[in-house]
């Protein structure tokens, strides 16, 4: 029999567990992206927030971009497609700029480039110049907000709680509770969320706030740090006409208060189009028009003979004008030639963008006046953010009623089924195999239930954590430790329920101490399986992929779980799998707990007479329950350490903007 303390795998797991604990408690704090990656959110995190001594005012920012070109190459390095082609333009404070165009025109790509958040890829090449207030983007950052298409939140928190926690995590200085609450209340009124402030956000399982309210909540969370520039990717996607107009009205109001607001939008209704100050029309990655919206844009195209009919939505007219008609070969050729001519005409134009209010006139913005009062602050540290994350994780875990109810019902149902099949086992020779089978399925059921729950939730939660870590809100160690501790009470309840129903029905070793050890073993196994689920969720990009990979890996551990294949008969190349199998260690601990001290009825000399003899046949003789629990703990810490490394390695990386070719620089 292989002892726990006598193999290299166990020692390695113990070393990794110790290293993880040391890293968690001795970590330097929030993990900021490196300078080489230069994500804009990292720049903003190093600046002062709404609670700083500057009073929380908005610094007016003008963004100019020149000759932005983004190309996609194949595996051989040959350019196969241009996502953006020589795109130039500018966005100014106090004005709402909308990037419009048909699907696939490069709207989101351009928005990501301007925000510095275009996902890095070896097949992409990004060139051009990007300036912030006349300085290269790489030489100095500004506070930005990025509202993505998908609104991701912790579903069980209320709107007010979401904003309050965001304020405490994002602000570099910790405001007093009264000051924070006052700031959050003002933000709720400003964004129009005061009526749903105490409603939970909700998700697909639990009804919460509406889609438009979620979009405005995304805006509110991004506005915590008083950003100068606000990017919004398709902010009206999935919303009805009324909610879409409310969201765009909010963006327009933010622009009027001194923010520089840039959004991508597909085909807005006329009332939404009227809110735009400037527009940029893209078609297949090229600029067809960039300048003032409303009548000026229509006058521009009227010069080329394209007149917008009366009572027609200007946005629809412009979208039709710059779209390729694929209904026939002739229409494709004619529409493509029309677009190429418009692109060429605009590139030769020299007075495209109208002059707006100079930067110096926007220093005292309305937003500064409304949120200009200096907040009283005191310093917060590593432990403060850890407790905030612990509070959030506990609220999310304890309030998730639908999930907890389903897990409770499944625990009771599976225990009743197993208890009915193995009803009141006696001490006959045949009961020996029955006991082993019951303990094996109990170990499998507990592990699979915990694994399935984790892999179904964590990939989505990881997306939220990645965004918050990119801002430098907290460190990875703080998050993982808080998640582990917050889920202990809730996670322990389901194995206890399962054991409480199953144990008396099957009439396992009928002593209170053995029952307690049974529940303890399956509880530790449940946490180890959850930790494995975190690793699986950190390895793959989607929930679907995690749901496919997790059970497949667990199946391998089930095969080498000690019941189907004896560890002494395992091929040498696979000897490490039983030592790393959480199913095997749980099964071993349950068998030791059950069979130790049992006497069985026997009629022949070769019959098994004692539980110790049954353990010897399983190669479990000489082991202790404590050894199996320690091994489970090491496996748990190993999976947490692996999750830490994977999340650290897979943190978001952004494509670097290279200087334009020399011939383009000489033309500027």
N, C-alpha and C positions, 0 to 999 in steps of 0.2 A: 504493500500500500504506500502511495506517495504522500508524504506528510506536507502540510501547507508550508511550513517554514523551511523545507528542504529542497525546494526547486527554485531555479533562477527566475522563472516567470513571476512567481509571487513576490520575490525580492525586488524585481524591477517595478512591479505595480506599486509596491510600498514606497519605493523611492520617488516614483512619479507623483503619488498622492502627497507625499511630504513637500515636494517641490511646488505643487499646486497651492497648497495651503500657505506656503511661504510667499508665493507670488501674490496671492489674493490679499494677504494682510500687510504685505510690505510694498505693494505696488505704488508707483509714483502718482497715481490718480488718473484723470481722463487721458485717453490715448488720442492725441491729435495727429492728423495726417502729416506726412513729411512735407518739407518745402518743395521737394521735387514734384510731388503730385499736385500741389497748389490748388486744392479745392477751395472755392470761395467761402464755403461755410466755415472752414477752418480759420480763414482770415477774420471772419466776423466774430468768431468765438473768442479771439484774442483781444478784440476791442471791448469797449464798454457797452453795457446794456442799458436798459431803461432805468435801471437803478443807479447809474453812475452820477458823478457830480456835474456832468454837462446838462443834466436836466432831462435827458431822454429825448432831445430834439433830433430831427431828421436832417442829416447832412445832404444837401442837394448834390446829385450825381448825374453827370452826362456820360453816357456810354457811346463810343464810336467804334465801329468795326469796318475794316477795309480788306477787300480781296480774300474773304473767307472761302476756302475751298476744302471740301472733305471728299476723299475718294476711297473706294472700297476695292481691295485687290484680292486676287485668288491665291491659292496656296503657292503658286510659282512667283508671286510678286507682281503679276501683271494687273494693271488697273482694269477692272471690269465694269465699274459704275461710278458716276459722280453723284454723291448725295447733295452736295452744295457746289455751285460753280461761281466763283468770283463775286461773292455777295458782299455788298457794302451798305452801310446805313448808320443811323444814330437814334438814340432814345434820350429824351430830355426830361428833367424833373418837371412835375406839374402837368404832364401829358400822358395819356393812355395810348400806347402803341399796340396795335393788333397785327399779328403775322397771320395772313390768310392765304389760302390756296387749297387745291383739291387734295385728296388723299395721296400720300406718297410724294408730295411736293417738297418736303424737307423742313416743314414747320417745326416739328419737335426737335429735329437734329440741330437746327439753328438756335432754338431756345436753349438746348443743352450746351451748345458751344458758348453762347453768351454767358450762361451761368457757370461755366467751367465744370459741368457735370456730365460731359459726354463719356459714356463708359469706354474704358480703354480696351483696345484690341490690336493685336499685331497686324491685322489686315487693314486697319484704318490709317490714313494719312491726313493730318489736319494742318493746314497752313493759313496764314493771314495775320492781321494785326488787330489787337483789341485794346482800346484805351479807356481808362476811367478818369474823367476830369483832366484829359490831356496827357495822362501818364500811362505807360504800358501797364497792362493788367498784372504782369508778373512782378512789377516794382512796388505795388501797393494795392491792398484790397479794400473792399468796402463791405458793409453789412448787407447781405442779401437774404431774401426769402424765396423759397421755391415751393410752389403749390403744384403737386403732381396730379395726374388724372385720377389715380387711385387714392382714395382717402382711407388711411390706415390708422386705427386707434385701438386702445384697449377697450373692449366692448362693454365691460361692466362698470366703467367709471362714468360719472355724470359729466356734463359739459363743464360745469364749474370746477370739478375736481381735475379734469384734464388740463384746463388752463392754469389752475393753481400749481399743479405739479410741474407743468412746462415752465412756468415762471421761476419756480425755485431751482429747477435744474439748469435753465439756460442763463439766468442772470449771473454774472461773475461775482457779484456781491449779494449777500443774502438779506433781502428786505425783512423788516419786521412783519409780523402776521397782519397787523392792521393796515400797514402800507401796501402789502401784497394784495390783500382782499380789496382795498380801494382801487388799486390799479386794475385788477381782474374785473371788477364791477364796471369800471369805465370802458374797458375793452368789450365786455358783453353788450353794453348799450351801443357802443360805436359800431359793432359788427352786426347788431340786430339779433342777438342770441339770448336776450334777457328772459324771454318767455319760456325757453326750453333749458334754462341754466341748470335746473335740478333734475333733468331727465337723463337717463343713461344713454350712452352713444348707440349701443345696440349693434347687432350684426345679423347674419342670415338666420340665426336660431332665435334671437330675442329682438322683438320690435323696439326700436329706439327712435332717434331723431330722423328727419327726412334727409334725402340726398342733398338738397340745397343747403340745409343747416350743417350737414357734415362738411360741405365745401367751404362754408363760411367759418366753421370751426378750424379747418386747416389753415385758412388765412389768419385767424386769430392766434393760433399757436405760432405761426411764423412771425407775427407782428410783435411778439413778446420783447424781442431784442431791438425794437425800433429800427428795422432795416431801411436802407436808403433805396434799394432796388427790389422790386417784387416781380418775380417770374411766375406765370401761371400757365400750365400746359392743359389746353382744352378744358377750361374751367366750367363750361356748360355741358360737357358730355354726360349723357344719362339723366339730364334734368328736364322737367317740363318747361314750357315757355315762361311761365310766371317765375319759377325758381331761377331759371337762367338769367332773366332780367334782373332779379334781385341781386344775384351774385355779381353781375357786371356793374350794377349800380354801386355796389360796395367797392369794386376795383376803381371805378371812376372817382368816387369820393376820396379814396386813398391817393389817387394821382393829384387831385385838386389840393390835397393837404401837403403836397411837396414831395411825395414819393415818385420815383421813376418806375412806371408800371409797364411791363411787357407781357403780353399773353399771345398764345397761339389759339386760333379758333377756326373751325371748318367753314360753316355757312350760317352766320347769325341771322336772326330775324331783323327787320328794319329798325325796330325800336332799340335793339342792342347795337346795331351798326351806328346809330346816331350818337352813341356814347363815346365812340372812338375819336381821339384827336388826330392820330396818325395811323396809317396802315402801311404794311409792306406786303405786296402780292408776290408769291412764289409759284413757279410752275416748273416742275422737274428740276428743282434745285437752283433755278436762275431767277433773278429779280425782274419782274415785269413792271413794277411800279413801287416807289417808296416816297412817301410824302404825306401831306395833309389828307385827311379823310373827307367825308361828306361831299360837298359839291365840287371841291377842287379836284378830287380824283376823277369824277365824272367828266369835268371839263377837259382834263388831260386826255382821256380816251376819245372824247368827242372830236378832238383835233385830227384823229386818224380815221374818223368816220364811224366810230362805234358809239352810238348815242343810246343812252338808257331810256327806254320808253316810260311814259308817265304811269304812275301807280304801280310800278314794279320795284321790288326790294332791290336797292343798289347792291347789296351783298350778293344776291342771287345773280344779278346781271354780271358782276365782276367775276364770280365763280364760273359762270358759263363761258365767259370770254377767255379765260386762261386755262380751260380744261380741254384735253384732247378728246375728240369724238371718235370712239372706236366702233361705230356702227357699220362702217364700210371702209375699204381701202382708200377710196377717194376722200372721205371725210377725215380720216386719219391724216392724210397728206396735207389737206387744206388747213385743218385746224393747227397742225404742227407748224406749218409755214407761217400762219398768222401769229402764233406765239413767238416764234423765232424773230419775226420782224419787230414785234413789240419789245422783246428783250433787247434787240440791237438798237432800237430807237431810244430806249431808256438809258442804255449804257453811254450813248453819245450826248445825252442831255446833261447840262451843267448846273441847272437851277431846279433841283428836284425837291429839296426839303426846305420848307418855309422856315423862316427864323421865328423862334418863339421867345418866351420870356428869358432874359439872361439869368445865369446862375446866381449872380449877386443879388438879384431881386427876390430870391426864394429862401434866403437864409432864415428868415423868421416865419416858418410855415405854421399853418393852423394846427398841425399835429403837435408841433413843439409847444404851442400855447396850451393845448388841451392836456398834454402830458408833461408839461414843463416843470412841474413842481418837483423839487429834489426829494428823492426817497431817502429816509433814514436807513442806513445799512449797517450790517455787522458781518464779519467774515464767516463763511461756512467752509467746511473741509470735507475730507474723504468720508468720515463717518456720517456726516449730515446727509450727503447724497446717498450713502448706503441705506440709511434709515428711510429716506424718501422712496427709494426703489423697493425696499422691503414692504413698505406700506402699500405701494401700488401693486406689487405682486400678490400680496395677501388679499387686497380688495378684489383683484381679478379672479383669484382662485376660489375665494369663499363665496362670492356673489354669483358665480356661474351656475345658477340653479338648474337649467336644462341638462347640462353635461353631468353635473353631480347626481341628479335624479336618475339619469340613464345608467350611470356607473353603479349606483346603489341597486337599482333593479336588476342589472346584469349580474352583480355579485350575489344577490340573493337567489336569482333564478338558477345560475350555474351551480351554486352550493346545493340547492334543492335537487337538481337533476343528478349531480354526483352522489349526493346522500341517498337518493332513492335507488340508484344502481348498486351502490355498495352499502345497502341498508344493514346496520347492526351486524357487522362482521364478527364471527366467532373466533375460536382458537384452533380450527382445524388446519390440516396441511394445505388445503386449497385456499384458505384465507390469507396465507402468506403472499401468494401471487396477487390476490385481490388488494392487499394493503399496499404492495409496491406499485400496482397500477394506479390506485387512488392517489398516492403521494406524487406520482409522476404527473398525472393530469392536473393535480392541484398546483404544482410548480409551473406547468406550462400555461395554465389558465391565468394565473397571477401575472406572469411575465408578459404574456401577449396583451392582456387588458391594459397594463401600464404603458407598454410600448406603443400600442395603437393610439391611445389618447394623446401621447406626447407628439408623435410624428404627424398627427392630424392638426395640431395647433401651432407647433413651434416654427415651421417655415414662415408663416405669416407674421408671427411675433418677431422673428429675426429681421424681417424687412423694417419694422418700426425701430428696432434696436440699432440697425445699421445706420438709419437716418440720424438718430439721436447721437450716436457715436461720432458720425461725420461732423456734427456741430461741436463736438467736444463737450457734450453735456455731462458725461460720466465715463468711467473706465469699464472695460469688459469684466474685470475681476469683481467689481462691485455688483454688476448685474447678475452674474452667475451665482455668486454667494447669496445674494438676496433671494433669487429664484429658488435655490435649494432649500433655504430655511423657511420661506413662506409656504412652500408646498408640503412640508412635513406633516402638519396636522390634517390637512384635507387628504393627502395621499395615503396616510396611514389608516384612515377610516375604512376604506373599502376592503383591504385584506382582513381587517379585524371583523368586519361584517361577514365576509366570506367564511372565515374560520369559525365564527360563533354559530353559524347555521350548520356547516358541514360536520364539525367535530362530533357533536352529540348524535347526529343522525347516523353517521358511519360507526359510531362507538369505537373511536380510536382510543389509545391508551388513556384510561379514564382517571387521570389525576389533574388537579388544577395547575400544577407546575408544568406538566407536559403540554397542556393546552396553551399556556402562556408562551412556552418556547415555540410551539407550532405557529402561533400568530406572529411572534417576533421574527421567525425565519422568513415567512412569506412577505412580511412587511419590508424587511431589508431587501429581499429579492425584487419587490415592486419598485423600490427606489433605484436599484441598480438597472432595472429595465427602463425606467424613465430616463436615467442618465444615458443609456444606450440610444434611446429615442432622440435625445438632444444631439448626439453625435451624428446620427443619420440625418436629422434635419439640417445640420450644419454642412453636410457633405453635398446635398443636392439642392437645386434651385426652387423646386415647387413641392407643394403638398402631395400631388399625385405621385411624383417620383419617390418621395419619402415613404408613402404608403406601399409602394411596390418593393422598395429596397429593404425596409425594416423587417417585415415578416420573413423575407427570404433569408436574411442573416440569422434571424432567430431560429429558423428551421435547422440550420447547421448546428446550432447549439443544442437543439432538441435531440438530434440524432446522436450526439455525443453526450447526452445528458445522464448517462450512467445506467439507464434501464434497458435500452436497446443494444448498446455495445458496451461491453465491459472494458474499463480503462486499461486493464492489463493486456487485452487482445487488440488494442488500437494500433494500427501501423505506426512505425516510428515517426514518419513524416507528419502524422496528424496528432502526435501525443500532446502538443501544446493546446489543441482545441478543448479537450475536457478540462484542462487547468484554467482556461479562460471562459468556460461556459457557466453563466450564472444559473442556468437550469440544472447543471450537474451539481453545483455546490448547494443549491436549495434542496434538491432531491436527496443529496447525501445527508444534509442536516436533518431533514424530515424523517429519513429512515433511521438515523441514530436515535432521534428523539422517540420514535415509535417503537422500534424493536428492542432497544436496550431494556433488559429485565423481563421481557415477555417469555412465557412458557406456552408451548403448543402441544396439542394432543398428538400422540404418535403411536403407531402400531408396529413399525419395523425399526430395526437398528439404523437403517440408512435414512430414516425420516429426520427432518429438522426438528430438534427438540426445544431449542432456545432461540431467542431473537439474535443473540450474538453469532450463532451459526449462519443465520440468514444474512447478516451483515458481511460475514466473511465471503459468502458466495458472490456478493456484489462488490467485493474488494474494498469495503468500507470499514473493515475491522481495525481496531486500534485508533480510530479517529475520534475527535471530540466535536461537540456542537460548536464550541467556541472557535475552533479552527475554521469551520465552514462559514461562520458569521464574519470572521476577520477576512476571509478570502472574498466574501461578497462585498465587504466594505472597500477592499482594495480594487475590486473590479469597478465599483461605483466611482471611486476617485479617479481611476484610469480613464473612464469614459468622460468624466467631467474635464479632466486635463486635456483629453483629445479634442473635446468640443471647444475648449479655450483656444487651443492651437489652430484649429480649423477656422474659427471665427476671426482670429487675429490675422491669419494668412489671407482669408477671403474678404477682408474689408474692402469697401468700394475704392476703385482706382479709376482715375480719369485721364482721358487722352490729352496729351500735351499739345499746345498750339505752337507750331513751328513758324519761323519767319517766312514771309512769302518769297518766291524766287526773285533773284536779283533784278531781272528785267521788269517785274512788276513794281519793285521798290523804286526803281529809277523813274517810273512814270508818275509816281505820286507827287 
